C-alpha cells in the first residue's frame, strides 16, 4: 500500500483545519496519520496528513483543492512509503 504525505503550510492564523478535514472527507481520502505544528520563530502553521491507498492523480487533485480559497495555503504532496500487507485496503 502506498502512503502519500500532504504538507499544508499557512501564515500564522491562516491554517483552516476544519476546511482541510472537510476536503479530505469529500475526497474519500483514508487518513493514516496527521500532525499540526507551529514554527515558534515565524508563527507559520503546518499540518501534515498521511493518506493511505491514494493514487498520484487523486493526491494531486486533493493538493490543488487544498491550495485554493478559502484555504490559500501552500500544499506539497510526496510519496512517503510503501507497505506490503501491513494495512487492510478493503
C-alpha positions in Angstrom: 0.0 0.0 0.0 1.2 3.5 -0.9 1.2 6.2 1.8 1.4 9.7 0.5 2.1 12.8 2.6 0.4 16.2 2.2 2.2 19.1 3.8 -0.1 22.1 4.2 1.6 25.4 5.3 0.0 28.7 6.0 0.9 32.0 7.7 0.1 32.5 11.4 -3.7 32.2 12.0 -4.5 31.2 8.4 -4.4 27.4 8.5 -8.1 26.3 8.2 -8.1 22.9 9.9 -11.8 22.3 9.5 -11.7 23.1 5.8 -8.8 20.7 5.4 -10.7 17.9 7.1 -13.8 18.6 5.0 -11.8 18.4 1.8 -10.2 15.2 3.0 -13.7 13.7 3.8 -15.2 14.9 0.5 -12.3 13.3 -1.5 -12.8 10.0 0.3 -9.1 10.1 1.5 -8.1 7.5 4.0 -6.1 9.3 6.6 -3.3 7.2 8.0 -1.8 9.8 10.3 -1.6 13.5 10.8 0.2 16.3 12.8 -0.1 20.0 13.3 2.8 22.2 14.3 3.6 25.9 14.7 7.0 27.3 14.0 7.8 29.3 17.1 10.2 31.7 15.3 7.9 32.7 12.4 4.4 31.7 13.7 3.8 29.8 10.4 1.5 26.8 10.8 2.0 23.4 9.2 -0.3 20.4 9.0 1.0 17.1 7.7 -1.5 14.4 6.6 -0.6 10.9 5.6 -3.1 9.4 3.1 -3.2 5.6 2.5 -4.1 4.0 -0.8 -4.3 7.2 -2.8 -3.1 7.3 -6.4 -0.9 10.1 -7.6 -3.6 11.7 -9.7 -6.1 11.8 -6.8 -3.5 13.1 -4.5 -2.5 15.9 -6.9 -6.2 16.9 -7.3 -6.6 16.9 -3.5 -3.5 19.1 -3.1 -4.8 21.5 -5.7 -8.1 21.7 -3.9 -6.4 22.4 -0.5 -4.3 25.1 -2.1 -7.3 27.2 -3.2 -9.5 29.7 -1.4 -10.6 29.8 1.4 -7.5 27.9 2.5 -4.9 29.8 0.4 -2.2 27.5 1.8 0.9 26.1 0.2 0.4 22.4 -0.3 3.2 19.9 -1.1 2.5 16.2 -1.9 5.1 13.5 -1.8 5.3 9.7 -1.7 6.1 8.6 1.8 6.5 4.8 1.8 5.1 1.5 0.5 3.8 -1.1 3.0 3.2 -4.7 1.9 0.2 -6.2 3.6 0.6 -4.1 6.8 -2.8 -2.4 6.3 -6.0 -3.9 5.0 -7.0 -2.0 1.9 -10.6 -3.3 2.0 
